[in-house]
Amino acid sequence: MSALHKPPASRRSAMAHAGETSVVKIRAILADIPDPEIPAVSVLDLGIVREVTDDRVVITPTYTGCPATLYIEQAIRRALDANGFMHVRIETALSPPWSTDWISDEGREKLRAYGIAPPPKGAAAASLKNDQRAQCPRCGSLNTVEVSRFGSTPCKALWRCNACVEPFDRFKCH
Amino acid sequence: MDALATSALRLGDDSLVLGQRLSEWCGHAPALEIDLSLANCALDLIGQATHFLGLAGELEGKVRDADTLAYRRDVMDFTNCLLVEQQNGDFAHTIARQFLFSNYQELLFAGLTASKHARFAEIAAKAVKEVAYHAKLASDWVVRLGDGTDESRTRMIAALDWMWRFSDELFVMDEVDAALGIDKAALRPAWDRRIDAALAEAALERPSPRRGVMGGRAGHHSEQLGHLLSEMQFLQRSYPGATW
């Protein structure tokens, strides 16, 4: 970050005192940043924001090669800058690796409403062994079948509902 | 380059070359679902390569970054195993290569998660979950093709027969691997069990033993790797340093 973007010293110390308020504000900003590939959920809902303090935001990628990772970082940068948080750094952490268990309950509901079957909770560890039937996000039927383990993005698998005969995406347990 | 940097380079090169190979299928696979699957695997592998090559650059002395290592090295400087540079061939060849490699890589990364070298451990922990999908995908297809039609079975047998000769190289240990603290040779029994289980389910025989072909780690590659790189590195070779 260039010196140009650094807030004046007086403002920085004021921010330090208002640390907790800053965190609340930053979280509110993050809650409005959609995932670029699944805009129904925010980066907070997805659980990719690992830590927020008054001077840094730590994020983690969902998948190693997810092309959205850089885009998300840029979107967070833009939103922070636009709201006067130019001094807040964005850091990336790989460990511990992201898991679908970190998707919030609200995020799961938003996914379902958007037409994507959310991953079962607490199932990430047993994801491959335990291929539970996905529930159709449209009609709620459990009479569903996996079409392809890989879908339109790294985080999704392709499923089909035998009851309403509609294809749907399922957020992979991970 | 010291041993640890070379370790990161090898891991990155394996992922990069296989990722590039798989991405050659993009738009050409026999069905949309397969196209998506192979592209997803390619993406995971290129993601791993970004992390490992970035780490190799840091350990080397922070002069070359991941892009420089990927795009500005010549074929003799690549340290990938020979298996991953094998041509896609028909779908059975692509699956055979993935089957042998992903089962190895999953075991390798699972072992690396316990490495005393934290940076290697965290990349491995991130990637191992993805590689488990690759291994499952490839194993499922070995069964489907092997236990499928006469045609698919004939092709799967031929593909395994070709790729098999490059599997020994995966488990060779040298001082570079020793520095990383992972015993690749010790992964072999678990790999054999996985391979044999899938082959049994596919009603396929293990290819007859043959002398393993090696040399990739020392930069001795097939002609095919040069062709792959000439396409992958075209832009940086023609317009060095180009960015957009």
Interface residues (C-beta under 8 A of the other chain):
Chain A: P61 Y63 T64 G65 C66 P67 L94 S95 P96 P97 W98 S127 L128 V147 S148 R149 F150 G151 S152 P154 L158 K172 H174
Chain B: G19 E33 I34 L36 S37 A39 N40 C41 L43 D44 L45 I46 G47 Q48 T50 H51 A118 A121 E122 I123 A125 K126 A127 K129 E130 A132 Y133 K136 L137
